[in-house]
Amino acid sequence: MICPRCRSTEAGTVAHSPVAGHWTMNSCSVCWYAWRSTEPATATDPDAYPVEFRLTAEDITTAPRLV
């Protein structure tokens, strides 16, 4: 699975709907973006995710850290 926000391959399913087959919850362990399978393509598809909200590996490594 590819993360829509940072395009990492470190994304995966973290939960399933209580009613089987309704949705899955996915999360990226690199940028911590999370999305449900029922959201629109702009939130779930790496190619449709808005360019202005995408993160690069450099964005992630140089982001300020909160202490």
LUMZAVEX-185888 format. One record per residue (C-alpha): residue number from 1; z negated, x negated, y negated. Coordinates in pm, whole numbers. Layout:
<node pos="NUM" z="Z" x="X" y="Y"/>
...
END
This chain:
<node pos="1" z="0" x="0" y="0"/>
<node pos="2" z="86" x="-130" y="-349"/>
<node pos="3" z="-137" x="-66" y="-649"/>
<node pos="4" z="47" x="128" y="-922"/>
<node pos="5" z="-136" x="-58" y="-1201"/>
<node pos="6" z="-132" x="-426" y="-1095"/>
<node pos="7" z="113" x="-418" y="-802"/>
<node pos="8" z="-135" x="-592" y="-574"/>
<node pos="9" z="-107" x="-533" y="-202"/>
<node pos="10" z="-487" x="-523" y="-183"/>
<node pos="11" z="-496" x="-144" y="-223"/>
<node pos="12" z="-591" x="98" y="49"/>
<node pos="13" z="-730" x="435" y="140"/>
<node pos="14" z="-1102" x="472" y="74"/>
<node pos="15" z="-1157" x="844" y="143"/>
<node pos="16" z="-997" x="1159" y="284"/>
<node pos="17" z="-1037" x="1517" y="165"/>
<node pos="18" z="-1304" x="1727" y="336"/>
<node pos="19" z="-1022" x="1959" y="440"/>
<node pos="20" z="-797" x="1751" y="664"/>
<node pos="21" z="-460" x="1657" y="517"/>
<node pos="22" z="-516" x="1778" y="159"/>
<node pos="23" z="-548" x="1441" y="-15"/>
<node pos="24" z="-650" x="1080" y="24"/>
<node pos="25" z="-833" x="863" y="-229"/>
<node pos="26" z="-693" x="514" y="-276"/>
<node pos="27" z="-833" x="215" y="-458"/>
<node pos="28" z="-726" x="-138" y="-552"/>
<node pos="29" z="-978" x="-417" y="-492"/>
<node pos="30" z="-805" x="-641" y="-748"/>
<node pos="31" z="-799" x="-425" y="-1065"/>
<node pos="32" z="-1027" x="-142" y="-941"/>
<node pos="33" z="-771" x="128" y="-1020"/>
<node pos="34" z="-824" x="440" y="-808"/>
<node pos="35" z="-597" x="738" y="-750"/>
<node pos="36" z="-568" x="1046" y="-534"/>
<node pos="37" z="-249" x="1112" y="-339"/>
<node pos="38" z="-202" x="1448" y="-514"/>
<node pos="39" z="-165" x="1294" y="-861"/>
<node pos="40" z="179" x="1270" y="-1027"/>
<node pos="41" z="412" x="975" y="-971"/>
<node pos="42" z="307" x="826" y="-1306"/>
<node pos="43" z="-36" x="765" y="-1150"/>
<node pos="44" z="66" x="684" y="-791"/>
<node pos="45" z="408" x="514" y="-792"/>
<node pos="46" z="421" x="150" y="-911"/>
<node pos="47" z="772" x="202" y="-1051"/>
<node pos="48" z="675" x="516" y="-1244"/>
<node pos="49" z="335" x="390" y="-1368"/>
<node pos="50" z="355" x="356" y="-1752"/>
<node pos="51" z="446" x="0" y="-1853"/>
<node pos="52" z="193" x="-5" y="-2138"/>
<node pos="53" z="-93" x="45" y="-1892"/>
<node pos="54" z="12" x="-205" y="-1624"/>
<node pos="55" z="-194" x="-518" y="-1563"/>
<node pos="56" z="-74" x="-861" y="-1459"/>
<node pos="57" z="-270" x="-1119" y="-1261"/>
<node pos="58" z="-320" x="-1307" y="-1589"/>
<node pos="59" z="-455" x="-995" y="-1761"/>
<node pos="60" z="-712" x="-962" y="-1486"/>
<node pos="61" z="-824" x="-1325" y="-1476"/>
<node pos="62" z="-852" x="-1353" y="-1855"/>
<node pos="63" z="-1026" x="-1020" y="-1915"/>
<node pos="64" z="-1366" x="-1047" y="-2084"/>
<node pos="65" z="-1659" x="-1023" y="-1846"/>
<node pos="66" z="-1953" x="-800" y="-1928"/>
<node pos="67" z="-2286" x="-947" y="-1840"/>
END
